[in-house]
Amino acid sequence: MTGGEATERLRALGYSRADAEVLVSHFEDAERRGKAGHGLARVAWLETLDLDPGACPTRALAEEGFERWDGSGALGYLVLDAIVRATLEQPPSHARVAVAERCFPTGVLGYWVRRLAEGGLVAILTATSQRRLPHPSGGPPLTGTNPLAIAIPSSDGQPLVADVSMGAVTHGDVLAGRAAAEELVPFGGAQAHKAFALAVGLESLVGALAGPEHGAVLVVARPEHDPVPALRALARDRRLPGDEP
C-alpha cells in the first residue's frame, strides 16, 4: 500500500484530509524505521473499528505545569498530534505534565517524543493499551504492553530516542502475522518479571492520572545539559536508540 492509497482509504472512512495526512505521516515513519507492524498495515485494522472521524481532542485544563486533554472519541494518534503541536507552540518555562484521557490507539510513542526533542524539549511518554500481557507465571492477560518512550535533544541534531514496549513481540506483529498471539508475553525470558513490573507500574500510573479508559501521560522539560554527543563519542560507530536503521 502506498501513502496515497492509505490517505484515500482513510478519507473513505470519513477523516478529513488533514487528519488522514497526520495518520499517514505516522505510518510512513514507522515503515521507514522498520516498525511495519505500526505502519501502513494499520489502515486495514482501523477499517475494522467503530470510529468517529469527526471527533476532536480538547484541552480541558491548561496550566503552566499541567494540562489535561480529553480525547473526545478521536483516535489517539490525533490526540497526541494535537498535544505535541500545542506543546511546541507554547513550551513550558521549565517542565509540564500533560495527561490525555480516552486516548487510543497511540501508535509508535517514539514518533511523538522525537518531534518534541527536535523542538528542543526532553520528553517522556507512556500510554496504556488493551490488556494483552499475562503474569510471567501464566494466566489471563492482566496489563497492556504499555510502551515507554524517552527522547533527549542534542546539539548534533540527532535526538536520542529510546522506545520500548513491555511485550516480547508487539500486537502489530501479531496483526501482521509475524508472531503468534501466544508469543505476546512480557519480554525477558527468565527475567520477564521485570518487564511485567514495568507494565503494571505504567498501567497504574496512567490509570491514576487519566482514569479507567486508555490514556497517555507526557512529561516535557527544557534541558539543562547535552549528554548525547559525549555518549556518541563513547559509542563510536555503534547505533544508538532512535538512530536511523
Phi, psi and omega in degrees: 000135177269166177299322179296318178295319178297319179300315182292324178292323176291323176297323179294335176282349178111002182281145176295161179299321181297315180293320178298322180291326175299314181295314182294323177301319178295313182297319181293324177295320177298317178300315183296331182263013176079018180251062186300332178297338177253012185267215186297339177297341180293340179298315179299323177293316179299328180293344179268353185265159175271099189251158174240089186297339181271356182291142180231133176293148179232144176270103186280334181213132180226111174235168182302317184253003183206137174226146174236126180244143176251121179298333175057026179091357178283156175301143180302327176304315183287328177294311180293326176299317179296319180293316180297314180297317180295322181292319179290328178288323180227077181291158180288156174296321179230298183207160180207144171253132176239124180251130179246119176269151177050061188232098182194143351279155187252353174073211181280109184295330178301331179299318184285316181289331177299317179300321179291320179293323176296337175269005174096011183247140166288138183218139175230129184222136171223158181207152179264162178220183177299151181293113184231341183260125174277171171298148179305336179272000179108189181100189183287161175300133183246336186210163177283175176285339166039073181293160176229126181237136180229131178231135180238120178291159180215149179292344179276001177082004180240095180299148171274125183229109175256126184219111187228128171270153183274004179264150176296329171227169178262160174297328177298322177296322178293315179299323183277357179081011180271352178211153178273153183302325182289348176278351181278084181227167177302139181287162174117354180058241180294342179256022184298340179298335180289314178295321179297319179297318177297317180299316179295317180298316180292320177303315182289323178299309181295319179298321180294328184262328186253350179099186189286339179274168180301142181208185180215151177230126181241135173240127176234150180206154174279130181288150176254340182220169180233091184276351190290313181303320179295322178294319178297322179297319178293321183285340184058240185267009182283142181288131177258161181306130178093349178293154177301141179300000000 
